Amino acid sequence: MRFSTNEQHAALQSPETSKLGKLHWYLLKSSNLMDSLSWEAVEKQSGSVIVFKSPRTTPFGKEVGRDEIDWWINRKEDDLDRFS
């Protein structure tokens, strides 16, 4: 069984699909950056052998909270008129 034909595969290589892929890449990159700045791994030892890593919120993570968009618009953006 084939998952796609050559025609279907060619349709996926359109400029529009390429733009969507690029946008997806930027979203993933920014999400990973926000996570790396908001959380840090803290090692906790249990007994003498097992070491666990658990996440801890950084000061930046506490400032941003759980709503990055609200943080950006209400605390960091200085030109809100361009969004109107």
VEXVO-850221 format. One record per atom (N, C-alpha, C, O, CB): residue in one letter; residue number from 1; x, y, z; atom name. Coordinates in steps of 0.1 Angstrom, whole numbers. Glycine has a CB too. Example, Ala and Ser with C-alpha at 12.3 -4.5 7.8 and 13.67 -1.06 7.14 Angstrom:
BEGIN
R | resn | resi | east | north | up | name
R | A | 1 | 132 | -57 | 78 | N;
R | A | 1 | 123 | -45 | 78 | CA;
R | A | 1 | 132 | -33 | 78 | C;
R | A | 1 | 142 | -33 | 85 | O;
R | A | 1 | 113 | -45 | 90 | CB;
R | S | 2 | 128 | -22 | 71 | N;
R | S | 2 | 137 | -11 | 71 | CA;
R | S | 2 | 129 | 0 | 79 | C;
R | S | 2 | 134 | 11 | 80 | O;
R | S | 2 | 141 | -6 | 57 | CB;
# end
This chain:
BEGIN
R | resn | resi | east | north | up | name
R | M | 1 | 8 | -12 | 0 | N;
R | M | 1 | 0 | 0 | 0 | CA;
R | M | 1 | 9 | 12 | 0 | C;
R | M | 1 | 18 | 14 | 8 | O;
R | M | 1 | -10 | 0 | 12 | CB;
R | R | 2 | 6 | 22 | -9 | N;
R | R | 2 | 13 | 34 | -10 | CA;
R | R | 2 | 6 | 45 | -2 | C;
R | R | 2 | -6 | 46 | -2 | O;
R | R | 2 | 15 | 39 | -24 | CB;
R | F | 3 | 14 | 53 | 5 | N;
R | F | 3 | 8 | 64 | 13 | CA;
R | F | 3 | 4 | 76 | 5 | C;
R | F | 3 | -5 | 83 | 8 | O;
R | F | 3 | 17 | 68 | 25 | CB;
R | S | 4 | 11 | 78 | -6 | N;
R | S | 4 | 8 | 89 | -14 | CA;
R | S | 4 | 13 | 86 | -29 | C;
R | S | 4 | 22 | 78 | -31 | O;
R | S | 4 | 15 | 102 | -9 | CB;
R | T | 5 | 7 | 93 | -38 | N;
R | T | 5 | 11 | 92 | -52 | CA;
R | T | 5 | 21 | 103 | -55 | C;
R | T | 5 | 23 | 112 | -46 | O;
R | T | 5 | -1 | 93 | -61 | CB;
R | N | 6 | 27 | 103 | -66 | N;
R | N | 6 | 37 | 113 | -70 | CA;
R | N | 6 | 30 | 127 | -71 | C;
R | N | 6 | 36 | 137 | -67 | O;
R | N | 6 | 43 | 110 | -83 | CB;
R | E | 7 | 17 | 127 | -75 | N;
R | E | 7 | 10 | 139 | -77 | CA;
R | E | 7 | 7 | 145 | -63 | C;
R | E | 7 | 8 | 157 | -61 | O;
R | E | 7 | -4 | 137 | -84 | CB;
R | Q | 8 | 3 | 137 | -53 | N;
R | Q | 8 | 0 | 142 | -40 | CA;
R | Q | 8 | 13 | 147 | -33 | C;
R | Q | 8 | 13 | 157 | -27 | O;
R | Q | 8 | -6 | 131 | -31 | CB;
R | H | 9 | 24 | 140 | -35 | N;
R | H | 9 | 37 | 144 | -30 | CA;
R | H | 9 | 41 | 158 | -36 | C;
R | H | 9 | 46 | 166 | -29 | O;
R | H | 9 | 48 | 134 | -33 | CB;
R | A | 10 | 39 | 159 | -49 | N;
R | A | 10 | 43 | 172 | -56 | CA;
R | A | 10 | 34 | 184 | -50 | C;
R | A | 10 | 39 | 195 | -49 | O;
R | A | 10 | 41 | 171 | -71 | CB;
R | A | 11 | 22 | 181 | -47 | N;
R | A | 11 | 13 | 192 | -41 | CA;
R | A | 11 | 18 | 197 | -28 | C;
R | A | 11 | 16 | 208 | -24 | O;
R | A | 11 | -1 | 187 | -40 | CB;
R | L | 12 | 25 | 188 | -21 | N;
R | L | 12 | 31 | 192 | -8 | CA;
R | L | 12 | 43 | 201 | -9 | C;
R | L | 12 | 47 | 207 | 1 | O;
R | L | 12 | 34 | 180 | 0 | CB;
R | Q | 13 | 49 | 201 | -21 | N;
R | Q | 13 | 61 | 209 | -23 | CA;
R | Q | 13 | 57 | 223 | -29 | C;
R | Q | 13 | 65 | 228 | -37 | O;
R | Q | 13 | 70 | 202 | -32 | CB;
R | S | 14 | 46 | 228 | -26 | N;
R | S | 14 | 42 | 241 | -31 | CA;
R | S | 14 | 48 | 252 | -23 | C;
R | S | 14 | 52 | 250 | -12 | O;
R | S | 14 | 26 | 242 | -32 | CB;
R | P | 15 | 48 | 264 | -29 | N;
R | P | 15 | 53 | 276 | -21 | CA;
R | P | 15 | 45 | 279 | -8 | C;
R | P | 15 | 50 | 283 | 2 | O;
R | P | 15 | 53 | 288 | -30 | CB;
R | E | 16 | 32 | 276 | -9 | N;
R | E | 16 | 23 | 278 | 3 | CA;
R | E | 16 | 27 | 269 | 14 | C;
R | E | 16 | 28 | 273 | 26 | O;
R | E | 16 | 9 | 276 | -1 | CB;
R | T | 17 | 29 | 256 | 11 | N;
R | T | 17 | 33 | 246 | 21 | CA;
R | T | 17 | 46 | 249 | 26 | C;
R | T | 17 | 49 | 247 | 38 | O;
R | T | 17 | 33 | 232 | 15 | CB;
R | S | 18 | 55 | 254 | 18 | N;
R | S | 18 | 69 | 258 | 23 | CA;
R | S | 18 | 67 | 270 | 33 | C;
R | S | 18 | 74 | 270 | 43 | O;
R | S | 18 | 78 | 263 | 11 | CB;
R | K | 19 | 58 | 279 | 31 | N;
R | K | 19 | 56 | 290 | 40 | CA;
R | K | 19 | 50 | 285 | 53 | C;
R | K | 19 | 54 | 290 | 64 | O;
R | K | 19 | 47 | 301 | 34 | CB;
R | L | 20 | 41 | 276 | 52 | N;
R | L | 20 | 35 | 270 | 64 | CA;
R | L | 20 | 46 | 263 | 73 | C;
R | L | 20 | 46 | 264 | 85 | O;
R | L | 20 | 24 | 261 | 61 | CB;
R | G | 21 | 55 | 256 | 66 | N;
R | G | 21 | 66 | 249 | 72 | CA;
R | G | 21 | 75 | 259 | 79 | C;
R | G | 21 | 80 | 256 | 91 | O;
R | G | 21 | 73 | 240 | 63 | CB;
R | K | 22 | 78 | 270 | 73 | N;
R | K | 22 | 87 | 280 | 78 | CA;
R | K | 22 | 80 | 286 | 91 | C;
R | K | 22 | 87 | 288 | 101 | O;
R | K | 22 | 90 | 291 | 68 | CB;
R | L | 23 | 68 | 289 | 90 | N;
R | L | 23 | 60 | 295 | 101 | CA;
R | L | 23 | 60 | 285 | 113 | C;
R | L | 23 | 62 | 289 | 124 | O;
R | L | 23 | 46 | 299 | 97 | CB;
R | H | 24 | 58 | 273 | 110 | N;
R | H | 24 | 58 | 262 | 120 | CA;
R | H | 24 | 72 | 262 | 127 | C;
R | H | 24 | 73 | 260 | 139 | O;
R | H | 24 | 54 | 249 | 114 | CB;
R | W | 25 | 82 | 263 | 119 | N;
R | W | 25 | 96 | 262 | 125 | CA;
R | W | 25 | 98 | 274 | 134 | C;
R | W | 25 | 104 | 272 | 145 | O;
R | W | 25 | 106 | 263 | 113 | CB;
R | Y | 26 | 94 | 286 | 130 | N;
R | Y | 26 | 96 | 298 | 139 | CA;
R | Y | 26 | 87 | 296 | 152 | C;
R | Y | 26 | 92 | 300 | 162 | O;
R | Y | 26 | 91 | 311 | 131 | CB;
R | L | 27 | 75 | 291 | 151 | N;
R | L | 27 | 67 | 289 | 163 | CA;
R | L | 27 | 74 | 279 | 172 | C;
R | L | 27 | 74 | 281 | 184 | O;
R | L | 27 | 53 | 284 | 159 | CB;
R | L | 28 | 79 | 268 | 167 | N;
R | L | 28 | 86 | 258 | 175 | CA;
R | L | 28 | 99 | 264 | 182 | C;
R | L | 28 | 102 | 262 | 194 | O;
R | L | 28 | 90 | 246 | 167 | CB;
R | K | 29 | 106 | 272 | 174 | N;
R | K | 29 | 119 | 278 | 179 | CA;
R | K | 29 | 116 | 288 | 190 | C;
R | K | 29 | 122 | 288 | 201 | O;
R | K | 29 | 126 | 285 | 168 | CB;
R | S | 30 | 105 | 296 | 188 | N;
R | S | 30 | 102 | 306 | 199 | CA;
R | S | 30 | 96 | 299 | 211 | C;
R | S | 30 | 99 | 303 | 222 | O;
R | S | 30 | 92 | 316 | 193 | CB;
R | S | 31 | 89 | 288 | 209 | N;
R | S | 31 | 83 | 281 | 221 | CA;
R | S | 31 | 95 | 275 | 229 | C;
R | S | 31 | 95 | 275 | 241 | O;
R | S | 31 | 74 | 270 | 216 | CB;
R | N | 32 | 104 | 269 | 222 | N;
R | N | 32 | 116 | 263 | 229 | CA;
R | N | 32 | 124 | 273 | 236 | C;
R | N | 32 | 129 | 271 | 247 | O;
R | N | 32 | 125 | 255 | 219 | CB;
R | L | 33 | 126 | 285 | 230 | N;
R | L | 33 | 133 | 296 | 236 | CA;
R | L | 33 | 126 | 300 | 249 | C;
R | L | 33 | 132 | 302 | 260 | O;
R | L | 33 | 135 | 307 | 227 | CB;
R | M | 34 | 113 | 303 | 248 | N;
R | M | 34 | 105 | 307 | 260 | CA;
R | M | 34 | 106 | 297 | 271 | C;
R | M | 34 | 108 | 300 | 283 | O;
R | M | 34 | 91 | 309 | 256 | CB;
R | D | 35 | 105 | 284 | 268 | N;
R | D | 35 | 106 | 273 | 278 | CA;
R | D | 35 | 120 | 273 | 284 | C;
R | D | 35 | 121 | 271 | 296 | O;
R | D | 35 | 103 | 260 | 271 | CB;
R | S | 36 | 130 | 275 | 276 | N;
R | S | 36 | 144 | 274 | 282 | CA;
R | S | 36 | 147 | 286 | 291 | C;
R | S | 36 | 155 | 285 | 300 | O;
R | S | 36 | 154 | 274 | 270 | CB;
R | L | 37 | 140 | 297 | 288 | N;
R | L | 37 | 142 | 309 | 297 | CA;
R | L | 37 | 133 | 309 | 309 | C;
R | L | 37 | 136 | 315 | 319 | O;
R | L | 37 | 139 | 322 | 289 | CB;
R | S | 38 | 122 | 301 | 308 | N;
R | S | 38 | 112 | 301 | 319 | CA;
R | S | 38 | 114 | 290 | 329 | C;
R | S | 38 | 109 | 291 | 340 | O;
R | S | 38 | 98 | 300 | 313 | CB;
R | W | 39 | 121 | 280 | 325 | N;
R | W | 39 | 122 | 268 | 334 | CA;
R | W | 39 | 137 | 264 | 334 | C;
R | W | 39 | 144 | 265 | 325 | O;
R | W | 39 | 114 | 256 | 329 | CB;
R | E | 40 | 141 | 258 | 346 | N;
R | E | 40 | 154 | 252 | 347 | CA;
R | E | 40 | 152 | 239 | 354 | C;
R | E | 40 | 143 | 237 | 362 | O;
R | E | 40 | 164 | 261 | 355 | CB;
R | A | 41 | 161 | 230 | 351 | N;
R | A | 41 | 161 | 216 | 357 | CA;
R | A | 41 | 169 | 216 | 370 | C;
R | A | 41 | 180 | 221 | 370 | O;
R | A | 41 | 166 | 205 | 347 | CB;
R | V | 42 | 163 | 211 | 381 | N;
R | V | 42 | 170 | 210 | 394 | CA;
R | V | 42 | 171 | 196 | 397 | C;
R | V | 42 | 161 | 188 | 397 | O;
R | V | 42 | 162 | 218 | 404 | CB;
R | E | 43 | 183 | 192 | 400 | N;
R | E | 43 | 185 | 178 | 404 | CA;
R | E | 43 | 182 | 176 | 419 | C;
R | E | 43 | 185 | 183 | 427 | O;
R | E | 43 | 200 | 174 | 402 | CB;
R | K | 44 | 175 | 165 | 421 | N;
R | K | 44 | 171 | 161 | 435 | CA;
R | K | 44 | 175 | 146 | 436 | C;
R | K | 44 | 172 | 138 | 428 | O;
R | K | 44 | 156 | 163 | 437 | CB;
R | Q | 45 | 183 | 144 | 447 | N;
R | Q | 45 | 188 | 130 | 449 | CA;
R | Q | 45 | 179 | 123 | 458 | C;
R | Q | 45 | 174 | 128 | 468 | O;
R | Q | 45 | 202 | 130 | 454 | CB;
R | S | 46 | 176 | 110 | 455 | N;
R | S | 46 | 168 | 102 | 463 | CA;
R | S | 46 | 176 | 90 | 466 | C;
R | S | 46 | 179 | 81 | 458 | O;
R | S | 46 | 154 | 97 | 455 | CB;
R | G | 47 | 180 | 89 | 479 | N;
R | G | 47 | 189 | 78 | 482 | CA;
R | G | 47 | 203 | 81 | 478 | C;
R | G | 47 | 207 | 93 | 476 | O;
R | G | 47 | 185 | 64 | 477 | CB;
R | S | 48 | 211 | 71 | 475 | N;
R | S | 48 | 225 | 74 | 471 | CA;
R | S | 48 | 227 | 71 | 456 | C;
R | S | 48 | 238 | 74 | 451 | O;
R | S | 48 | 234 | 65 | 479 | CB;
R | V | 49 | 217 | 66 | 449 | N;
R | V | 49 | 219 | 63 | 435 | CA;
R | V | 49 | 211 | 71 | 425 | C;
R | V | 49 | 216 | 75 | 415 | O;
R | V | 49 | 217 | 48 | 433 | CB;
R | I | 50 | 198 | 72 | 429 | N;
R | I | 50 | 189 | 78 | 419 | CA;
R | I | 50 | 189 | 93 | 420 | C;
R | I | 50 | 187 | 99 | 431 | O;
R | I | 50 | 174 | 72 | 422 | CB;
R | V | 51 | 190 | 100 | 409 | N;
R | V | 51 | 189 | 114 | 408 | CA;
R | V | 51 | 177 | 118 | 399 | C;
R | V | 51 | 177 | 114 | 387 | O;
R | V | 51 | 203 | 120 | 403 | CB;
R | F | 52 | 168 | 126 | 404 | N;
R | F | 52 | 157 | 131 | 396 | CA;
R | F | 52 | 160 | 145 | 392 | C;
R | F | 52 | 166 | 153 | 399 | O;
R | F | 52 | 144 | 130 | 404 | CB;
R | K | 53 | 154 | 149 | 381 | N;
R | K | 53 | 154 | 163 | 376 | CA;
R | K | 53 | 140 | 168 | 376 | C;
R | K | 53 | 131 | 162 | 370 | O;
R | K | 53 | 161 | 165 | 363 | CB;
R | S | 54 | 138 | 179 | 383 | N;
R | S | 54 | 124 | 184 | 382 | CA;
R | S | 54 | 125 | 199 | 378 | C;
R | S | 54 | 135 | 206 | 380 | O;
R | S | 54 | 117 | 183 | 396 | CB;
R | P | 55 | 115 | 204 | 371 | N;
R | P | 55 | 115 | 218 | 366 | CA;
R | P | 55 | 113 | 228 | 378 | C;
R | P | 55 | 105 | 225 | 387 | O;
R | P | 55 | 104 | 220 | 355 | CB;
R | R | 56 | 119 | 239 | 376 | N;
R | R | 56 | 117 | 250 | 386 | CA;
R | R | 56 | 116 | 263 | 378 | C;
R | R | 56 | 123 | 265 | 368 | O;
R | R | 56 | 129 | 251 | 396 | CB;
R | T | 57 | 106 | 271 | 381 | N;
R | T | 57 | 104 | 284 | 374 | CA;
R | T | 57 | 115 | 293 | 377 | C;
R | T | 57 | 120 | 295 | 388 | O;
R | T | 57 | 90 | 290 | 378 | CB;
R | T | 58 | 120 | 299 | 366 | N;
R | T | 58 | 131 | 310 | 367 | CA;
R | T | 58 | 124 | 323 | 371 | C;
R | T | 58 | 112 | 324 | 370 | O;
R | T | 58 | 139 | 311 | 354 | CB;
R | P | 59 | 132 | 333 | 375 | N;
R | P | 59 | 126 | 346 | 377 | CA;
R | P | 59 | 119 | 352 | 365 | C;
R | P | 59 | 108 | 358 | 366 | O;
R | P | 59 | 137 | 356 | 381 | CB;
R | F | 60 | 125 | 349 | 353 | N;
R | F | 60 | 118 | 353 | 340 | CA;
R | F | 60 | 105 | 346 | 339 | C;
R | F | 60 | 95 | 352 | 335 | O;
R | F | 60 | 127 | 351 | 328 | CB;
R | G | 61 | 105 | 333 | 342 | N;
R | G | 61 | 93 | 325 | 341 | CA;
R | G | 61 | 82 | 330 | 350 | C;
R | G | 61 | 70 | 330 | 347 | O;
R | G | 61 | 96 | 310 | 344 | CB;
R | K | 62 | 86 | 335 | 362 | N;
R | K | 62 | 76 | 340 | 371 | CA;
R | K | 62 | 70 | 353 | 366 | C;
R | K | 62 | 58 | 356 | 368 | O;
R | K | 62 | 82 | 342 | 385 | CB;
R | E | 63 | 79 | 361 | 360 | N;
R | E | 63 | 74 | 374 | 354 | CA;
R | E | 63 | 64 | 372 | 342 | C;
R | E | 63 | 54 | 378 | 342 | O;
R | E | 63 | 86 | 382 | 349 | CB;
R | V | 64 | 67 | 362 | 334 | N;
R | V | 64 | 59 | 359 | 322 | CA;
R | V | 64 | 46 | 352 | 326 | C;
R | V | 64 | 35 | 355 | 321 | O;
R | V | 64 | 66 | 351 | 312 | CB;
R | G | 65 | 47 | 343 | 335 | N;
R | G | 65 | 36 | 335 | 340 | CA;
R | G | 65 | 31 | 325 | 329 | C;
R | G | 65 | 40 | 320 | 321 | O;
R | G | 65 | 24 | 344 | 343 | CB;
R | R | 66 | 19 | 322 | 328 | N;
R | R | 66 | 14 | 312 | 319 | CA;
R | R | 66 | 8 | 318 | 306 | C;
R | R | 66 | 3 | 311 | 298 | O;
R | R | 66 | 3 | 304 | 326 | CB;
R | D | 67 | 8 | 331 | 305 | N;
R | D | 67 | 2 | 338 | 293 | CA;
R | D | 67 | 13 | 347 | 287 | C;
R | D | 67 | 13 | 359 | 290 | O;
R | D | 67 | -10 | 346 | 297 | CB;
R | E | 68 | 21 | 341 | 278 | N;
R | E | 68 | 31 | 348 | 271 | CA;
R | E | 68 | 26 | 360 | 263 | C;
R | E | 68 | 32 | 371 | 262 | O;
R | E | 68 | 39 | 339 | 263 | CB;
R | I | 69 | 15 | 358 | 257 | N;
R | I | 69 | 9 | 369 | 248 | CA;
R | I | 69 | 5 | 381 | 257 | C;
R | I | 69 | 8 | 392 | 253 | O;
R | I | 69 | -3 | 364 | 240 | CB;
R | D | 70 | -2 | 378 | 268 | N;
R | D | 70 | -5 | 389 | 277 | CA;
R | D | 70 | 7 | 396 | 282 | C;
R | D | 70 | 7 | 409 | 283 | O;
R | D | 70 | -14 | 384 | 289 | CB;
R | W | 71 | 17 | 389 | 286 | N;
R | W | 71 | 30 | 395 | 291 | CA;
R | W | 71 | 36 | 404 | 280 | C;
R | W | 71 | 40 | 415 | 283 | O;
R | W | 71 | 40 | 384 | 295 | CB;
R | W | 72 | 36 | 399 | 268 | N;
R | W | 72 | 43 | 406 | 257 | CA;
R | W | 72 | 35 | 419 | 254 | C;
R | W | 72 | 41 | 430 | 253 | O;
R | W | 72 | 44 | 398 | 244 | CB;
R | I | 73 | 22 | 418 | 253 | N;
R | I | 73 | 14 | 430 | 249 | CA;
R | I | 73 | 13 | 440 | 260 | C;
R | I | 73 | 15 | 452 | 258 | O;
R | I | 73 | 0 | 426 | 244 | CB;
R | N | 74 | 11 | 436 | 272 | N;
R | N | 74 | 8 | 445 | 283 | CA;
R | N | 74 | 21 | 450 | 291 | C;
R | N | 74 | 20 | 460 | 297 | O;
R | N | 74 | -1 | 439 | 293 | CB;
R | R | 75 | 32 | 442 | 289 | N;
R | R | 75 | 44 | 446 | 297 | CA;
R | R | 75 | 56 | 450 | 288 | C;
R | R | 75 | 64 | 457 | 292 | O;
R | R | 75 | 47 | 436 | 306 | CB;
R | K | 76 | 57 | 444 | 276 | N;
R | K | 76 | 69 | 446 | 268 | CA;
R | K | 76 | 67 | 454 | 255 | C;
R | K | 76 | 76 | 461 | 251 | O;
R | K | 76 | 74 | 433 | 265 | CB;
R | E | 77 | 55 | 453 | 249 | N;
R | E | 77 | 53 | 460 | 236 | CA;
R | E | 77 | 51 | 475 | 239 | C;
R | E | 77 | 43 | 479 | 247 | O;
R | E | 77 | 41 | 454 | 229 | CB;
R | D | 78 | 59 | 483 | 232 | N;
R | D | 78 | 58 | 498 | 234 | CA;
R | D | 78 | 51 | 505 | 222 | C;
R | D | 78 | 50 | 517 | 222 | O;
R | D | 78 | 71 | 504 | 236 | CB;
R | D | 79 | 46 | 497 | 212 | N;
R | D | 79 | 40 | 503 | 200 | CA;
R | D | 79 | 27 | 496 | 197 | C;
R | D | 79 | 26 | 489 | 187 | O;
R | D | 79 | 49 | 503 | 188 | CB;
R | L | 80 | 17 | 497 | 206 | N;
R | L | 80 | 5 | 489 | 204 | CA;
R | L | 80 | -3 | 494 | 192 | C;
R | L | 80 | -12 | 486 | 187 | O;
R | L | 80 | -4 | 490 | 217 | CB;
R | D | 81 | -1 | 506 | 188 | N;
R | D | 81 | -9 | 512 | 176 | CA;
R | D | 81 | -7 | 504 | 164 | C;
R | D | 81 | -15 | 503 | 155 | O;
R | D | 81 | -5 | 526 | 174 | CB;
R | R | 82 | 5 | 497 | 162 | N;
R | R | 82 | 7 | 490 | 150 | CA;
R | R | 82 | -1 | 477 | 149 | C;
R | R | 82 | -2 | 471 | 138 | O;
R | R | 82 | 22 | 486 | 149 | CB;
R | F | 83 | -7 | 473 | 160 | N;
R | F | 83 | -16 | 461 | 160 | CA;
R | F | 83 | -30 | 465 | 157 | C;
R | F | 83 | -39 | 456 | 155 | O;
R | F | 83 | -15 | 454 | 173 | CB;
R | S | 84 | -33 | 478 | 156 | N;
R | S | 84 | -47 | 482 | 153 | CA;
R | S | 84 | -51 | 481 | 139 | C;
R | S | 84 | -62 | 484 | 135 | O;
R | S | 84 | -50 | 496 | 158 | CB;
# end
